Amino acid sequence: METKKTIRVGSRKSQLAIIQADTIIEALSAAHPEVTFEVVSMETIGDKIQDVALPKIGLSGVFTKELEAALLLNHVDIVVHSMKDCPALLPDGLVIGTVFKRDSPYDVVVMSTKNAGKTLADLPEGSVVGTSSLRRIAQVSRIHPHLKFESIRGSLNARLQKLDDTDTYAALILAEAGLSRMGWENRLSERLADSGCLYAVCQGAIGAECRADDKETLAILDSITDKNTMLQCIAERSFIRNLGVGYKAPVCVHCEITRDEIHLSGAVYSLDGHETQVLDTRSSLTPDGQRGGKGDQISPQCTSFMSIAAGNTASREEMGVAQRTGAQLAGEFLKSSAKEMLMTAKVSTENSILQERSRREIQA
């Protein structure tokens, strides 16, 4: 009797991370019944440091480094990520082998039980909203200047428990996709998309990373890739990469793919939300009508675009257009007043990182 091929799937230990890994495994199992899958869970730096807001940690890939190390050491064959946690460029030898169909990319509000039925506009002056995202704070404070914001970390379960069991927070801002994957849609109080808020780069998408030379696994992963989501993620990752800022900056996007066009919008905010710059660009996905920008030039021999592997789901030309579109939009922002806002946010974040390191050194 022939032994089935086994693929070891690396995942963070949180309930949401395991659900996301199981989602990928279910899709892969349906497409490849000849393969078995085994979950290997582990903790990341971001899981271990729970008392510091993410922008203050000062590390890239706080939720991915340990998983990637396991890949490089051949302890696992693929690792599953929320794509918004994946740095725009990966370690040498690794690629994103699949991008699964995107769930809602938007943010939502979850109220404490005592504020059930309310919206952010209904909350009293000075009410505290829990989030560690500079992007969320900037957007929401612009709409609701009467609110205060405090960092909240931990798994989704832990954050909801803090909301319900303490009087610290009146509400939380969370990703709708995570709330839905946990089956907690009944806690949703308000969709921020209704207020015109954009979302984080790649929010709502799940990806699986693997070794770039593992052709067999790459072929298996490519079978569940969603073309539109993949092109969106390439454009969005190219945008943030060419801006020269991390995913924790007050930057957000909106990306739509039609049959023959990609439409990418972006927004950059000052840290207090008082200033903003919004720009957009469109590019044809058809070779004859290509209107992509002059961003990174794509070689025909290139095997990945913003570290997303080129397979059979989309043509290399389409993936190249997506990458150039993100680069073009970033270039337009860097010619505008957004450049100064980005520099201010970068300096502020770097100062916060230095202060946090000093605090930890003193405690040690």
Contacts in CASP RR format, 6 or more apart in sequence:
PFRMAT RR
TARGET T0000
AUTHOR 0000-0000-0000
METHOD contacts of the structure
MODEL  1
METKKTIRVGSRKSQLAIIQADTIIEALSAAHPEVTFEVVSMETIGDKIQ
DVALPKIGLSGVFTKELEAALLLNHVDIVVHSMKDCPALLPDGLVIGTVF
KRDSPYDVVVMSTKNAGKTLADLPEGSVVGTSSLRRIAQVSRIHPHLKFE
SIRGSLNARLQKLDDTDTYAALILAEAGLSRMGWENRLSERLADSGCLYA
VCQGAIGAECRADDKETLAILDSITDKNTMLQCIAERSFIRNLGVGYKAP
VCVHCEITRDEIHLSGAVYSLDGHETQVLDTRSSLTPDGQRGGKGDQISP
QCTSFMSIAAGNTASREEMGVAQRTGAQLAGEFLKSSAKEMLMTAKVSTE
NSILQERSRREIQA
4 34 0 8 1.000
4 35 0 8 1.000
4 36 0 8 1.000
5 34 0 8 1.000
5 35 0 8 1.000
5 36 0 8 1.000
5 216 0 8 1.000
6 35 0 8 1.000
6 36 0 8 1.000
6 37 0 8 1.000
6 38 0 8 1.000
7 28 0 8 1.000
7 35 0 8 1.000
7 36 0 8 1.000
7 37 0 8 1.000
7 38 0 8 1.000
7 77 0 8 1.000
7 78 0 8 1.000
7 217 0 8 1.000
7 220 0 8 1.000
8 37 0 8 1.000
8 38 0 8 1.000
8 40 0 8 1.000
8 75 0 8 1.000
8 76 0 8 1.000
8 77 0 8 1.000
8 78 0 8 1.000
9 21 0 8 1.000
9 24 0 8 1.000
9 25 0 8 1.000
9 37 0 8 1.000
9 38 0 8 1.000
9 39 0 8 1.000
9 40 0 8 1.000
9 76 0 8 1.000
9 77 0 8 1.000
9 78 0 8 1.000
9 79 0 8 1.000
9 80 0 8 1.000
9 208 0 8 1.000
10 21 0 8 1.000
10 39 0 8 1.000
10 40 0 8 1.000
10 41 0 8 1.000
10 42 0 8 1.000
10 67 0 8 1.000
10 70 0 8 1.000
10 76 0 8 1.000
10 78 0 8 1.000
10 79 0 8 1.000
10 80 0 8 1.000
11 17 0 8 1.000
11 18 0 8 1.000
11 20 0 8 1.000
11 21 0 8 1.000
11 39 0 8 1.000
11 40 0 8 1.000
11 41 0 8 1.000
11 42 0 8 1.000
11 67 0 8 1.000
11 79 0 8 1.000
11 80 0 8 1.000
12 18 0 8 1.000
12 41 0 8 1.000
12 42 0 8 1.000
12 43 0 8 1.000
12 44 0 8 1.000
12 47 0 8 1.000
12 63 0 8 1.000
12 67 0 8 1.000
13 41 0 8 1.000
13 42 0 8 1.000
13 43 0 8 1.000
13 47 0 8 1.000
14 47 0 8 1.000
14 155 0 8 1.000
14 156 0 8 1.000
14 157 0 8 1.000
15 155 0 8 1.000
15 156 0 8 1.000
15 157 0 8 1.000
15 182 0 8 1.000
16 155 0 8 1.000
16 156 0 8 1.000
16 178 0 8 1.000
16 181 0 8 1.000
16 182 0 8 1.000
17 41 0 8 1.000
17 80 0 8 1.000
18 39 0 8 1.000
18 41 0 8 1.000
19 181 0 8 1.000
19 182 0 8 1.000
20 80 0 8 1.000
20 82 0 8 1.000
20 181 0 8 1.000
20 206 0 8 1.000
21 39 0 8 1.000
21 80 0 8 1.000
22 39 0 8 1.000
23 100 0 8 1.000
23 181 0 8 1.000
23 206 0 8 1.000
24 78 0 8 1.000
24 80 0 8 1.000
24 98 0 8 1.000
24 100 0 8 1.000
24 206 0 8 1.000
24 207 0 8 1.000
24 208 0 8 1.000
24 224 0 8 1.000
25 37 0 8 1.000
25 39 0 8 1.000
27 100 0 8 1.000
27 224 0 8 1.000
28 35 0 8 1.000
28 37 0 8 1.000
28 220 0 8 1.000
28 221 0 8 1.000
28 223 0 8 1.000
28 224 0 8 1.000
29 35 0 8 1.000
29 37 0 8 1.000
31 220 0 8 1.000
31 223 0 8 1.000
31 224 0 8 1.000
32 220 0 8 1.000
32 223 0 8 1.000
35 220 0 8 1.000
40 70 0 8 1.000
40 75 0 8 1.000
40 76 0 8 1.000
42 66 0 8 1.000
42 67 0 8 1.000
42 70 0 8 1.000
43 66 0 8 1.000
44 62 0 8 1.000
44 63 0 8 1.000
44 64 0 8 1.000
44 65 0 8 1.000
44 66 0 8 1.000
44 67 0 8 1.000
45 57 0 8 1.000
45 59 0 8 1.000
45 61 0 8 1.000
45 62 0 8 1.000
45 63 0 8 1.000
45 65 0 8 1.000
45 66 0 8 1.000
46 54 0 8 1.000
46 57 0 8 1.000
46 62 0 8 1.000
46 63 0 8 1.000
47 63 0 8 1.000
47 154 0 8 1.000
49 57 0 8 1.000
49 62 0 8 1.000
49 153 0 8 1.000
50 153 0 8 1.000
50 154 0 8 1.000
50 158 0 8 1.000
51 153 0 8 1.000
52 151 0 8 1.000
52 153 0 8 1.000
52 356 0 8 1.000
53 132 0 8 1.000
53 151 0 8 1.000
53 153 0 8 1.000
53 352 0 8 1.000
54 62 0 8 1.000
54 132 0 8 1.000
54 133 0 8 1.000
54 153 0 8 1.000
54 248 0 8 1.000
55 132 0 8 1.000
55 134 0 8 1.000
55 248 0 8 1.000
55 349 0 8 1.000
55 352 0 8 1.000
55 353 0 8 1.000
56 349 0 8 1.000
56 352 0 8 1.000
56 353 0 8 1.000
56 355 0 8 1.000
56 356 0 8 1.000
57 353 0 8 1.000
57 356 0 8 1.000
58 349 0 8 1.000
58 353 0 8 1.000
59 65 0 8 1.000
60 87 0 8 1.000
60 246 0 8 1.000
61 85 0 8 1.000
61 86 0 8 1.000
61 87 0 8 1.000
62 85 0 8 1.000
63 81 0 8 1.000
63 82 0 8 1.000
63 85 0 8 1.000
64 79 0 8 1.000
64 81 0 8 1.000
64 85 0 8 1.000
64 86 0 8 1.000
64 87 0 8 1.000
64 209 0 8 1.000
67 76 0 8 1.000
67 79 0 8 1.000
67 81 0 8 1.000
67 209 0 8 1.000
68 79 0 8 1.000
68 90 0 8 1.000
68 91 0 8 1.000
68 94 0 8 1.000
68 209 0 8 1.000
70 76 0 8 1.000
70 79 0 8 1.000
71 77 0 8 1.000
71 78 0 8 1.000
71 79 0 8 1.000
71 94 0 8 1.000
71 209 0 8 1.000
71 210 0 8 1.000
71 211 0 8 1.000
72 91 0 8 1.000
72 93 0 8 1.000
72 94 0 8 1.000
72 211 0 8 1.000
77 210 0 8 1.000
77 211 0 8 1.000
77 214 0 8 1.000
77 217 0 8 1.000
78 97 0 8 1.000
78 208 0 8 1.000
78 209 0 8 1.000
78 210 0 8 1.000
78 217 0 8 1.000
78 221 0 8 1.000
79 208 0 8 1.000
79 209 0 8 1.000
79 210 0 8 1.000
80 206 0 8 1.000
80 207 0 8 1.000
80 208 0 8 1.000
80 209 0 8 1.000
81 206 0 8 1.000
81 207 0 8 1.000
81 208 0 8 1.000
81 209 0 8 1.000
82 202 0 8 1.000
82 203 0 8 1.000
82 204 0 8 1.000
82 205 0 8 1.000
82 206 0 8 1.000
82 207 0 8 1.000
83 96 0 8 1.000
83 99 0 8 1.000
83 202 0 8 1.000
83 203 0 8 1.000
83 204 0 8 1.000
83 205 0 8 1.000
83 206 0 8 1.000
83 207 0 8 1.000
83 233 0 8 1.000
84 175 0 8 1.000
84 200 0 8 1.000
84 201 0 8 1.000
84 202 0 8 1.000
84 203 0 8 1.000
84 204 0 8 1.000
84 205 0 8 1.000
84 247 0 8 1.000
85 247 0 8 1.000
86 96 0 8 1.000
86 202 0 8 1.000
86 207 0 8 1.000
86 209 0 8 1.000
86 237 0 8 1.000
86 307 0 8 1.000
87 247 0 8 1.000
88 237 0 8 1.000
88 238 0 8 1.000
88 240 0 8 1.000
88 241 0 8 1.000
88 306 0 8 1.000
88 307 0 8 1.000
89 241 0 8 1.000
89 306 0 8 1.000
89 307 0 8 1.000
90 96 0 8 1.000
90 209 0 8 1.000
90 307 0 8 1.000
93 211 0 8 1.000
93 212 0 8 1.000
93 213 0 8 1.000
94 209 0 8 1.000
94 210 0 8 1.000
94 211 0 8 1.000
94 212 0 8 1.000
94 307 0 8 1.000
95 209 0 8 1.000
95 210 0 8 1.000
95 211 0 8 1.000
95 212 0 8 1.000
95 218 0 8 1.000
95 303 0 8 1.000
95 304 0 8 1.000
95 307 0 8 1.000
95 308 0 8 1.000
95 309 0 8 1.000
96 207 0 8 1.000
96 208 0 8 1.000
96 209 0 8 1.000
96 233 0 8 1.000
96 304 0 8 1.000
96 307 0 8 1.000
96 308 0 8 1.000
96 309 0 8 1.000
97 207 0 8 1.000
97 208 0 8 1.000
97 209 0 8 1.000
97 210 0 8 1.000
97 218 0 8 1.000
97 221 0 8 1.000
97 222 0 8 1.000
97 225 0 8 1.000
97 308 0 8 1.000
97 309 0 8 1.000
98 207 0 8 1.000
98 208 0 8 1.000
98 221 0 8 1.000
98 222 0 8 1.000
98 224 0 8 1.000
98 225 0 8 1.000
99 205 0 8 1.000
99 206 0 8 1.000
99 207 0 8 1.000
99 225 0 8 1.000
99 226 0 8 1.000
99 229 0 8 1.000
99 230 0 8 1.000
99 233 0 8 1.000
99 308 0 8 1.000
100 205 0 8 1.000
100 206 0 8 1.000
100 207 0 8 1.000
100 208 0 8 1.000
100 224 0 8 1.000
100 225 0 8 1.000
100 226 0 8 1.000
100 229 0 8 1.000
101 226 0 8 1.000
101 229 0 8 1.000
102 204 0 8 1.000
102 205 0 8 1.000
102 226 0 8 1.000
102 228 0 8 1.000
102 229 0 8 1.000
102 232 0 8 1.000
103 176 0 8 1.000
103 177 0 8 1.000
103 178 0 8 1.000
103 180 0 8 1.000
103 181 0 8 1.000
103 204 0 8 1.000
103 205 0 8 1.000
104 176 0 8 1.000
104 177 0 8 1.000
104 180 0 8 1.000
104 204 0 8 1.000
105 175 0 8 1.000
105 176 0 8 1.000
105 177 0 8 1.000
105 199 0 8 1.000
105 200 0 8 1.000
105 203 0 8 1.000
105 204 0 8 1.000
105 205 0 8 1.000
106 175 0 8 1.000
106 176 0 8 1.000
106 191 0 8 1.000
106 192 0 8 1.000
106 193 0 8 1.000
106 197 0 8 1.000
106 199 0 8 1.000
106 203 0 8 1.000
107 136 0 8 1.000
107 173 0 8 1.000
107 174 0 8 1.000
107 175 0 8 1.000
107 176 0 8 1.000
107 191 0 8 1.000
107 192 0 8 1.000
107 193 0 8 1.000
107 197 0 8 1.000
107 199 0 8 1.000
107 203 0 8 1.000
108 173 0 8 1.000
108 174 0 8 1.000
108 175 0 8 1.000
108 176 0 8 1.000
108 179 0 8 1.000
108 188 0 8 1.000
108 189 0 8 1.000
108 190 0 8 1.000
108 191 0 8 1.000
108 192 0 8 1.000
109 119 0 8 1.000
109 120 0 8 1.000
109 129 0 8 1.000
109 171 0 8 1.000
109 172 0 8 1.000
109 173 0 8 1.000
109 174 0 8 1.000
109 188 0 8 1.000
109 189 0 8 1.000
109 190 0 8 1.000
109 191 0 8 1.000
109 192 0 8 1.000
110 160 0 8 1.000
110 163 0 8 1.000
110 171 0 8 1.000
110 172 0 8 1.000
110 173 0 8 1.000
110 174 0 8 1.000
110 179 0 8 1.000
110 187 0 8 1.000
110 188 0 8 1.000
110 189 0 8 1.000
111 117 0 8 1.000
111 118 0 8 1.000
111 170 0 8 1.000
111 171 0 8 1.000
111 187 0 8 1.000
111 189 0 8 1.000
112 163 0 8 1.000
112 164 0 8 1.000
112 169 0 8 1.000
112 170 0 8 1.000
112 171 0 8 1.000
113 164 0 8 1.000
115 122 0 8 1.000
115 123 0 8 1.000
115 170 0 8 1.000
115 171 0 8 1.000
115 189 0 8 1.000
116 189 0 8 1.000
117 189 0 8 1.000
118 189 0 8 1.000
119 189 0 8 1.000
119 190 0 8 1.000
120 129 0 8 1.000
120 140 0 8 1.000
120 143 0 8 1.000
120 144 0 8 1.000
120 147 0 8 1.000
120 171 0 8 1.000
120 190 0 8 1.000
121 144 0 8 1.000
123 129 0 8 1.000
123 144 0 8 1.000
123 146 0 8 1.000
123 147 0 8 1.000
123 170 0 8 1.000
123 171 0 8 1.000
124 146 0 8 1.000
125 146 0 8 1.000
126 146 0 8 1.000
126 147 0 8 1.000
126 148 0 8 1.000
127 146 0 8 1.000
127 147 0 8 1.000
127 148 0 8 1.000
127 170 0 8 1.000
127 171 0 8 1.000
128 147 0 8 1.000
128 148 0 8 1.000
128 149 0 8 1.000
128 150 0 8 1.000
128 168 0 8 1.000
128 169 0 8 1.000
128 170 0 8 1.000
129 140 0 8 1.000
129 147 0 8 1.000
129 148 0 8 1.000
129 149 0 8 1.000
129 150 0 8 1.000
129 169 0 8 1.000
129 170 0 8 1.000
129 171 0 8 1.000
129 172 0 8 1.000
129 173 0 8 1.000
130 149 0 8 1.000
130 150 0 8 1.000
130 151 0 8 1.000
130 152 0 8 1.000
130 163 0 8 1.000
130 169 0 8 1.000
130 171 0 8 1.000
130 172 0 8 1.000
130 173 0 8 1.000
131 137 0 8 1.000
131 140 0 8 1.000
131 149 0 8 1.000
131 151 0 8 1.000
131 152 0 8 1.000
131 172 0 8 1.000
131 173 0 8 1.000
132 151 0 8 1.000
132 152 0 8 1.000
132 153 0 8 1.000
133 173 0 8 1.000
133 200 0 8 1.000
133 248 0 8 1.000
134 248 0 8 1.000
134 249 0 8 1.000
134 250 0 8 1.000
134 271 0 8 1.000
134 345 0 8 1.000
134 349 0 8 1.000
135 200 0 8 1.000
135 248 0 8 1.000
135 249 0 8 1.000
135 250 0 8 1.000
135 251 0 8 1.000
135 252 0 8 1.000
135 269 0 8 1.000
136 173 0 8 1.000
136 197 0 8 1.000
137 149 0 8 1.000
137 250 0 8 1.000
137 271 0 8 1.000
137 273 0 8 1.000
138 250 0 8 1.000
138 269 0 8 1.000
138 270 0 8 1.000
138 271 0 8 1.000
138 272 0 8 1.000
138 273 0 8 1.000
138 276 0 8 1.000
139 192 0 8 1.000
139 197 0 8 1.000
139 198 0 8 1.000
139 252 0 8 1.000
139 267 0 8 1.000
139 269 0 8 1.000
139 273 0 8 1.000
140 147 0 8 1.000
140 149 0 8 1.000
140 173 0 8 1.000
140 192 0 8 1.000
140 197 0 8 1.000
141 147 0 8 1.000
141 149 0 8 1.000
141 272 0 8 1.000
141 273 0 8 1.000
142 269 0 8 1.000
142 273 0 8 1.000
142 274 0 8 1.000
142 276 0 8 1.000
143 195 0 8 1.000
143 197 0 8 1.000
150 168 0 8 1.000
150 169 0 8 1.000
152 159 0 8 1.000
152 162 0 8 1.000
152 169 0 8 1.000
152 172 0 8 1.000
153 159 0 8 1.000
156 174 0 8 1.000
156 178 0 8 1.000
156 179 0 8 1.000
156 182 0 8 1.000
157 182 0 8 1.000
159 172 0 8 1.000
159 174 0 8 1.000
160 172 0 8 1.000
160 184 0 8 1.000
160 187 0 8 1.000
162 168 0 8 1.000
162 169 0 8 1.000
163 169 0 8 1.000
163 171 0 8 1.000
163 172 0 8 1.000
171 189 0 8 1.000
173 192 0 8 1.000
175 200 0 8 1.000
175 203 0 8 1.000
175 204 0 8 1.000
176 188 0 8 1.000
176 191 0 8 1.000
177 203 0 8 1.000
177 204 0 8 1.000
178 204 0 8 1.000
179 185 0 8 1.000
179 187 0 8 1.000
179 188 0 8 1.000
193 199 0 8 1.000
197 252 0 8 1.000
198 252 0 8 1.000
198 253 0 8 1.000
198 254 0 8 1.000
198 265 0 8 1.000
198 266 0 8 1.000
198 267 0 8 1.000
199 252 0 8 1.000
199 253 0 8 1.000
199 254 0 8 1.000
200 247 0 8 1.000
200 252 0 8 1.000
200 253 0 8 1.000
201 236 0 8 1.000
201 237 0 8 1.000
201 239 0 8 1.000
201 240 0 8 1.000
201 247 0 8 1.000
201 251 0 8 1.000
201 252 0 8 1.000
201 253 0 8 1.000
202 232 0 8 1.000
202 233 0 8 1.000
202 236 0 8 1.000
202 237 0 8 1.000
205 229 0 8 1.000
205 232 0 8 1.000
205 233 0 8 1.000
208 221 0 8 1.000
210 217 0 8 1.000
210 218 0 8 1.000
210 221 0 8 1.000
211 217 0 8 1.000
212 218 0 8 1.000
212 303 0 8 1.000
212 304 0 8 1.000
212 309 0 8 1.000
218 309 0 8 1.000
218 311 0 8 1.000
221 309 0 8 1.000
222 309 0 8 1.000
222 311 0 8 1.000
222 312 0 8 1.000
222 313 0 8 1.000
225 311 0 8 1.000
225 313 0 8 1.000
226 313 0 8 1.000
227 257 0 8 1.000
227 313 0 8 1.000
227 314 0 8 1.000
228 257 0 8 1.000
230 308 0 8 1.000
230 313 0 8 1.000
230 314 0 8 1.000
230 319 0 8 1.000
231 257 0 8 1.000
231 262 0 8 1.000
231 285 0 8 1.000
231 314 0 8 1.000
231 318 0 8 1.000
231 319 0 8 1.000
231 322 0 8 1.000
232 255 0 8 1.000
232 257 0 8 1.000
232 262 0 8 1.000
232 322 0 8 1.000
233 306 0 8 1.000
233 308 0 8 1.000
234 305 0 8 1.000
234 306 0 8 1.000
234 308 0 8 1.000
234 319 0 8 1.000
234 320 0 8 1.000
234 322 0 8 1.000
234 323 0 8 1.000
235 255 0 8 1.000
235 262 0 8 1.000
235 264 0 8 1.000
235 322 0 8 1.000
235 323 0 8 1.000
235 325 0 8 1.000
235 326 0 8 1.000
236 253 0 8 1.000
236 255 0 8 1.000
236 264 0 8 1.000
236 326 0 8 1.000
237 306 0 8 1.000
237 307 0 8 1.000
237 308 0 8 1.000
238 296 0 8 1.000
238 305 0 8 1.000
238 306 0 8 1.000
238 322 0 8 1.000
238 323 0 8 1.000
238 324 0 8 1.000
238 325 0 8 1.000
238 326 0 8 1.000
238 327 0 8 1.000
238 330 0 8 1.000
239 253 0 8 1.000
239 264 0 8 1.000
239 266 0 8 1.000
239 326 0 8 1.000
239 327 0 8 1.000
239 329 0 8 1.000
239 330 0 8 1.000
240 246 0 8 1.000
240 247 0 8 1.000
240 249 0 8 1.000
240 251 0 8 1.000
240 330 0 8 1.000
241 306 0 8 1.000
241 330 0 8 1.000
242 295 0 8 1.000
242 296 0 8 1.000
242 326 0 8 1.000
242 327 0 8 1.000
242 330 0 8 1.000
242 331 0 8 1.000
243 249 0 8 1.000
243 251 0 8 1.000
243 268 0 8 1.000
243 330 0 8 1.000
243 333 0 8 1.000
243 334 0 8 1.000
243 342 0 8 1.000
244 330 0 8 1.000
244 342 0 8 1.000
245 251 0 8 1.000
245 342 0 8 1.000
245 345 0 8 1.000
245 346 0 8 1.000
248 349 0 8 1.000
249 342 0 8 1.000
249 345 0 8 1.000
249 346 0 8 1.000
249 349 0 8 1.000
250 268 0 8 1.000
250 269 0 8 1.000
250 270 0 8 1.000
250 271 0 8 1.000
250 273 0 8 1.000
250 341 0 8 1.000
250 345 0 8 1.000
251 266 0 8 1.000
251 267 0 8 1.000
251 268 0 8 1.000
251 269 0 8 1.000
251 342 0 8 1.000
252 266 0 8 1.000
252 267 0 8 1.000
252 269 0 8 1.000
253 264 0 8 1.000
253 265 0 8 1.000
253 266 0 8 1.000
253 267 0 8 1.000
254 264 0 8 1.000
254 265 0 8 1.000
254 266 0 8 1.000
255 262 0 8 1.000
255 263 0 8 1.000
255 264 0 8 1.000
255 265 0 8 1.000
256 262 0 8 1.000
256 263 0 8 1.000
257 263 0 8 1.000
257 285 0 8 1.000
259 285 0 8 1.000
260 284 0 8 1.000
260 285 0 8 1.000
260 286 0 8 1.000
261 282 0 8 1.000
261 283 0 8 1.000
261 284 0 8 1.000
261 285 0 8 1.000
262 282 0 8 1.000
262 283 0 8 1.000
262 285 0 8 1.000
262 321 0 8 1.000
262 322 0 8 1.000
262 325 0 8 1.000
263 280 0 8 1.000
263 281 0 8 1.000
263 282 0 8 1.000
264 280 0 8 1.000
264 281 0 8 1.000
264 282 0 8 1.000
264 283 0 8 1.000
264 325 0 8 1.000
264 326 0 8 1.000
264 329 0 8 1.000
265 278 0 8 1.000
265 279 0 8 1.000
265 280 0 8 1.000
266 278 0 8 1.000
266 279 0 8 1.000
266 280 0 8 1.000
266 329 0 8 1.000
266 333 0 8 1.000
267 276 0 8 1.000
267 277 0 8 1.000
267 278 0 8 1.000
268 276 0 8 1.000
268 277 0 8 1.000
268 333 0 8 1.000
268 338 0 8 1.000
268 341 0 8 1.000
268 342 0 8 1.000
269 275 0 8 1.000
269 276 0 8 1.000
269 341 0 8 1.000
270 276 0 8 1.000
270 341 0 8 1.000
270 344 0 8 1.000
270 345 0 8 1.000
271 344 0 8 1.000
271 345 0 8 1.000
271 348 0 8 1.000
275 337 0 8 1.000
275 341 0 8 1.000
277 333 0 8 1.000
277 336 0 8 1.000
277 337 0 8 1.000
277 338 0 8 1.000
277 341 0 8 1.000
279 329 0 8 1.000
279 332 0 8 1.000
279 333 0 8 1.000
279 336 0 8 1.000
279 338 0 8 1.000
280 329 0 8 1.000
281 292 0 8 1.000
281 293 0 8 1.000
281 325 0 8 1.000
281 326 0 8 1.000
281 328 0 8 1.000
281 329 0 8 1.000
281 332 0 8 1.000
282 291 0 8 1.000
282 325 0 8 1.000
283 290 0 8 1.000
283 291 0 8 1.000
283 292 0 8 1.000
283 293 0 8 1.000
283 321 0 8 1.000
283 322 0 8 1.000
283 324 0 8 1.000
283 325 0 8 1.000
283 328 0 8 1.000
284 290 0 8 1.000
284 291 0 8 1.000
284 292 0 8 1.000
284 321 0 8 1.000
285 318 0 8 1.000
285 321 0 8 1.000
287 317 0 8 1.000
290 317 0 8 1.000
290 321 0 8 1.000
292 321 0 8 1.000
292 324 0 8 1.000
292 325 0 8 1.000
292 328 0 8 1.000
293 324 0 8 1.000
293 325 0 8 1.000
293 327 0 8 1.000
293 328 0 8 1.000
294 324 0 8 1.000
294 327 0 8 1.000
294 328 0 8 1.000
295 323 0 8 1.000
295 324 0 8 1.000
295 326 0 8 1.000
295 327 0 8 1.000
295 328 0 8 1.000
296 323 0 8 1.000
296 324 0 8 1.000
296 327 0 8 1.000
298 305 0 8 1.000
298 316 0 8 1.000
298 319 0 8 1.000
298 320 0 8 1.000
298 323 0 8 1.000
298 324 0 8 1.000
300 316 0 8 1.000
302 310 0 8 1.000
302 316 0 8 1.000
303 309 0 8 1.000
303 310 0 8 1.000
304 310 0 8 1.000
305 316 0 8 1.000
305 319 0 8 1.000
305 320 0 8 1.000
305 322 0 8 1.000
305 323 0 8 1.000
306 323 0 8 1.000
308 319 0 8 1.000
310 316 0 8 1.000
310 319 0 8 1.000
333 339 0 8 1.000
333 342 0 8 1.000
END
